[in-house]
Amino acid sequence: MNELILNIKNNEFQEYLRDESRSVGQAESISFPRTIGEVKEIVAHINQQQIPLTIQGARTGLAGGAVPRRGHIMNLSRLNNIKGLRYDAASNTFFLTVEPGVLLTHLRQALQELSFPTATWTPESLAALNQLQQQGPHFFPPDPTETSASIGGMIACNASGALTFFYGPTRNYVEAMRVVLMNGHTLTLRRGQQLVQKGRFTVQTEEGYTITGQIPELSMPAVKNASGYYLKQDMDLIDLFIGSEGTLGIVVEAELRLLPTPRAIWGVTAFLPSEAAALQLVRVARGELIPDLQVPHLPRPVAIEYFNCKALDLLRKQREHNPAFKQLQELRPQYHTAIYLEWHGASDAELSQVALQLGEVIRACGGDEQDTWVATTPYDLEQLKFFRHATPESVNMLIDQRRQTEPRITKLGTDMAVPDRELTQVVELYNGDIAASGLEAVMFGHIGNNHIHVNILPRSLDEYQMGRELYLKWARAIVAMGGTVSAEHGIGKLKTAFLQEMYGQEGIEKFRAIKKLFDPQNRLNPGNVFPAGGGE
């Protein structure tokens, strides 16, 4: 055990006290298990010592979920093997088994090249690989902005991203997983095998321990949502663990469903002369009928992304002053609001016809096809993706500069979503409050799901406090609209007050009752999901 548990002292391992939220925690020790056996051995030690345990992946989260509150850190980055492949002939579907420390970028590379470390694979896995190589490339659809995210972290937060508009979040692609519980037992969950019936469930660990529980009734918003536990009366128990932010068990293995890679991928960035015109384009693209607007019907895009005028202004400044952004294409003065759309299809000819139809829609919405970027090759698509990712990168760089003067400030980024009917209202709410407050802010994100990231950029501690108050005001308004306080980043340790706004104390207690079934001593990732107090 001494070789697994390492002390955190001086500057050694200090980086593991923080994540991308820029918040910093405390811990006394850390471990980097390489096998499931080592995970169980460390959990046994933690139980014996009765200390808190924080689970980490790649620490790319934005809600502080991987930031420890004392005790021990278990970092799963070295539990990173791709263990096998399964082919289901009945559904013509491939399933890849991975450990939680596998990075999304490495998984994508292996799938693209159809090259895997197969030395320990079974004959069945090798046969499935041969079948996959005959059929051609497949992909794993979830696409968080940070491609260095780990698969375990993506499962913990039910990660999504731009393609969620069409393909859905990580939950849709997890077929099975193994979880180590805080009693040291291992639980195997396979989709369709552990079903909740009328709110009741019974599940047995591999060691023979039985857990029986009740799923409380809870009304979840009918929007893209990553706030609290997934709770439905007739659900699949695997979905309870997906998105639970590491508070119920430690994911040590997962089987992921793959899809065939599209033969053609086209991306279009349309620059509209006003925000109203951009919102109209969004509504048409997702299939809404707009009175008095005669336009062709578009096939459903896989992504609809948004960048407001302030975001474009920020990019203009970065392109002018920062060499790292020189490859950005020129943002002409008439570009007011940008909408990025992406289609996947069977051929370039099919998507060429979509682009022609889109041109008609852009003109009908008041735009100009000359103010449009079209990407039809992998290189061009990478250029558009660079543009999409440049906004959050620019925000982070700006905040890091300001923190040199006032280290107590951070970026304040919203992660809320509303129903379709509330899109115009929520944009007006954000714009009105930002203008009235005098705060600097940019808006961008997954507008197809009405999921806009408002990034408030404080210049002082006073502005930081104003931004926090505004964030809480918006959370209350979004909940009243039938929305969610977190659509993709999760609650972590930084948004527990917002979760309370969403579900109230009664809802929080329902979540606590579920956690107690799997972690009765509240040792696993304490501080995640639940507000302080009440047993925390």
Secondary structure, DSSP 4 states (H G I P E B T S, - for coil): -TTT-EE--TTTTGGGGB-TT--B-B-SEEE---SHHHHHHHHHHHHHHT--EEEESS---SSSTTS-BSSEEEE-TT---EEEEEEETTTTEEEEEE-TT-BHHHHHHHHHHT----TT--HHHHHHHHHHHHH--EE---B-S-TT-BHHHHHHHT--BTTHHHH--GGGGEEEEEEE-TTS-EEEEETTTSB-BTTEEEEE-TTS-EEEEEPPP----SSS--SS----TT-BTHHHHTTSTTSS-EEEEEEEE-EEPPSEEEEEEEEESSHHHHHHHHHHHTT---TT---PPPPPPSEEEEE-HHHHHHHHHHHHH-GGGTTSPP--TT--EEEEEEEEES-HHHHHHHHHHHHHHHHHTT--GGGEEEE-SHHHHHHHHHHHHHHHHHHHHHHHHHHTT-TT---EE--EE--GGGHHHHHHHHHHHHHHHT--EEEEEEGGGTEEEEEE--SSHHHHHHHHHHHHHHHHHHHHTT-BS-SSS--TTTSHHHHHHHHHHHHHHHHHHHHHHH-TT--BSTTSSSPSSTT-
